[in-house]
Amino acid sequence: MKIAVTGANSSVGQNLLERLKTKGDIDVVAGVRNEKAFAFLPQSESIKPQIIAYDDLKSLQAAMTDADCVIHLAGILIETKHSNYASANVAATAAVVEAAQMCDVKHLVFISVVGADTDSKNAYFRSKGSAENLIAYSGIPASILRTPILFGPGAAGANAILGMANAGQTKVLGGGYYCMRPLDIDDLSTAIVKIIESPPSGVITHELVGPESTPYREIIAKTAELMGKTVEVGKVPILLAKIGAAISSTLKGGGITPTVIDVITMDEVVETNADAAIGITLTSLEETLKKVINAGN
Ligand SMILES: NC(=O)c1ccc[n+]([C@@H]2O[C@H](COP(=O)([O-])OP(=O)(O)OC[C@H]3O[C@@H](n4cnc5c(N)ncnc54)[C@H](OP(=O)(O)O)[C@@H]3O)[C@@H](O)[C@H]2O)c1
């Protein structure tokens, strides 16, 4: 089987490629935007790094030639001067779909987010909803995976938790009473491998979250406990944080915005967790946190 991966240098991409390189029957084209990103890709004879540009259809077609499946990982939550929701989440997906159609790809896999919705008031969720629609109406069988915050060694969300758990004292948005369902990034890779091995005939949307719903402040406290430490979790008023974020993101042309604050303080809720439908066993939050702590030491 041949697979093309976009955003292969992302944290999800790096984890997934480590997994795919152990599968003898899968050749991977790892699509990244520049040569510097090659350094972040696992090395293997079965992984071929390739430069792709989302405004250059030919480069995408070159990466997807003869691919059975395209795994589209490129996407952002935090905008920068050079990358916004319209370009990274929507236009890049449109370009990937167009190239996949031209290359007669048999299966698209797209990593979306719990809360993606074209009618959302939140610009990030709207952009992911638009991307989902581009995938769903591409005419290509597709698997859309809506995920919550991802935890694992190196993942941004987990690094933040480690830093706070280490600090002894920390302040989080609203005191961190919002509930998260962190998904172990290894479990996401397991799910993606299962999905590519049994592609659907139509379009399927899975909501795959971690096994436990836990207030953010308790995740920080639990991490500290597992490190043999204690941490006092205080509160940054959300309104104040949003005002600060609005000013600094306007000055910097990116970074944490009120939109991002709304995303990260949302309760992550799903109607049905897709672990059973996909056929995977989820890692407990405690085991995931132990992995993150061990990798950080
Ligand atoms: N991490 C999470 O907790 C989480 C939660 C839910 C959903 N997701 C989704 O899962 C996917 C992977 O997430 P991640 O956290 O692993 O990503 P990541 O590490 O933040 O990497 C982002 C990727 O997107 C690419 N990118 C940025 N701007 C782009 C643009 N304008 N056009 C095309 N590509 C662009 C980056 O390429 P460069 O390195 O070249 O900039 C990089 O490959 C994303 O679609 C994300 O929305 C992640």
The ligand as a Tripos MOL2 file, in Angstrom:
@<TRIPOS>MOLECULE
LIG
   48    52     1     0     0
SMALL
NO_CHARGES

@<TRIPOS>ATOM
      1 N1         -2.4470   18.7790   18.6330 N.am      1 LIG1
      2 C1         -3.7010   18.7130   19.0310 C.2       1 LIG1
      3 O1         -3.9960   18.7020   20.2460 O.2       1 LIG1
      4 C2         -4.8160   18.6010   17.9860 C.ar      1 LIG1
      5 C3         -6.1410   18.5180   18.4310 C.ar      1 LIG1
      6 C4         -7.1620   18.3830   17.4850 C.ar      1 LIG1
      7 C5         -6.8630   18.3670   16.1200 C.ar      1 LIG1
      8 N2         -5.5760   18.4670   15.7300 N.ar      1 LIG1
      9 C6         -5.2860   18.4590   14.2780 C.3       1 LIG1
     10 O2         -4.3460   17.4430   13.9750 O.3       1 LIG1
     11 C7         -3.5040   17.8840   12.8920 C.3       1 LIG1
     12 C8         -2.0510   17.7730   13.3340 C.3       1 LIG1
     13 O3         -1.9060   18.5540   14.5110 O.3       1 LIG1
     14 P1         -0.4920   18.7580   15.2100 P.3       1 LIG1
     15 O4         -0.7430   19.3860   16.5530 O.co2     1 LIG1
     16 O5          0.2860   17.5200   15.1230 O.co2     1 LIG1
     17 O6          0.1300   19.8680   14.2420 O.3       1 LIG1
     18 P2          1.4710   20.7030   14.4670 P.3       1 LIG1
     19 O7          2.4920   19.8890   15.1550 O.co2     1 LIG1
     20 O8          1.0950   22.0270   15.0760 O.co2     1 LIG1
     21 O9          1.9290   20.9600   12.9470 O.3       1 LIG1
     22 C9          1.1430   21.7620   12.0940 C.3       1 LIG1
     23 C10         1.3530   21.3010   10.6610 C.3       1 LIG1
     24 O10         0.5700   22.1340    9.8040 O.3       1 LIG1
     25 C11         1.4400   22.6970    8.7960 C.3       1 LIG1
     26 N3          0.9920   24.0300    8.4090 N.ar      1 LIG1
     27 C12         1.0000   25.1590    9.1370 C.ar      1 LIG1
     28 N4          0.5290   26.1810    8.4040 N.ar      1 LIG1
     29 C13         0.2170   25.6860    7.1870 C.ar      1 LIG1
     30 C14        -0.3000   26.2320    5.9910 C.ar      1 LIG1
     31 N5         -0.6240   27.5280    5.8880 N.pl3     1 LIG1
     32 N6         -0.5010   25.4130    4.9280 N.ar      1 LIG1
     33 C15        -0.1960   24.1010    5.0130 C.ar      1 LIG1
     34 N7          0.3240   23.5130    6.1220 N.ar      1 LIG1
     35 C16         0.5180   24.3050    7.1840 C.ar      1 LIG1
     36 C17         2.8030   22.7570    9.4650 C.3       1 LIG1
     37 O11         3.8060   22.8460    8.4790 O.3       1 LIG1
     38 P3          5.1170   23.7520    8.7230 P.3       1 LIG1
     39 O12         5.9300   23.0230    9.7670 O.co2     1 LIG1
     40 O13         5.7460   23.7970    7.3920 O.co2     1 LIG1
     41 O14         4.6170   25.0850    9.2030 O.co2     1 LIG1
     42 C18         2.8100   21.4240   10.2230 C.3       1 LIG1
     43 O15         3.1230   20.3630    9.3580 O.3       1 LIG1
     44 C19        -3.9160   19.3220   12.5750 C.3       1 LIG1
     45 O16        -4.7860   19.3370   11.4840 O.3       1 LIG1
     46 C20        -4.6330   19.7700   13.8260 C.3       1 LIG1
     47 O17        -5.6190   20.7510   13.5780 O.3       1 LIG1
     48 C21        -4.5350   18.5800   16.6240 C.ar      1 LIG1
@<TRIPOS>BOND
     1     1     2 1
     2     2     3 2
     3     2     4 1
     4     4     5 ar
     5     4    48 ar
     6     5     6 ar
     7     6     7 ar
     8     7     8 ar
     9     8     9 1
    10     8    48 ar
    11     9    10 1
    12     9    46 1
    13    10    11 1
    14    11    12 1
    15    11    44 1
    16    12    13 1
    17    13    14 1
    18    14    15 2
    19    14    16 1
    20    14    17 1
    21    17    18 1
    22    18    19 2
    23    18    20 1
    24    18    21 1
    25    21    22 1
    26    22    23 1
    27    23    24 1
    28    23    42 1
    29    24    25 1
    30    25    26 1
    31    25    36 1
    32    26    27 ar
    33    26    35 ar
    34    27    28 ar
    35    28    29 ar
    36    29    30 ar
    37    29    35 ar
    38    30    31 1
    39    30    32 ar
    40    32    33 ar
    41    33    34 ar
    42    34    35 ar
    43    36    37 1
    44    36    42 1
    45    37    38 1
    46    38    39 2
    47    38    40 1
    48    38    41 1
    49    42    43 1
    50    44    45 1
    51    44    46 1
    52    46    47 1
@<TRIPOS>SUBSTRUCTURE
     1 LIG1         1 GROUP 0 **** ****
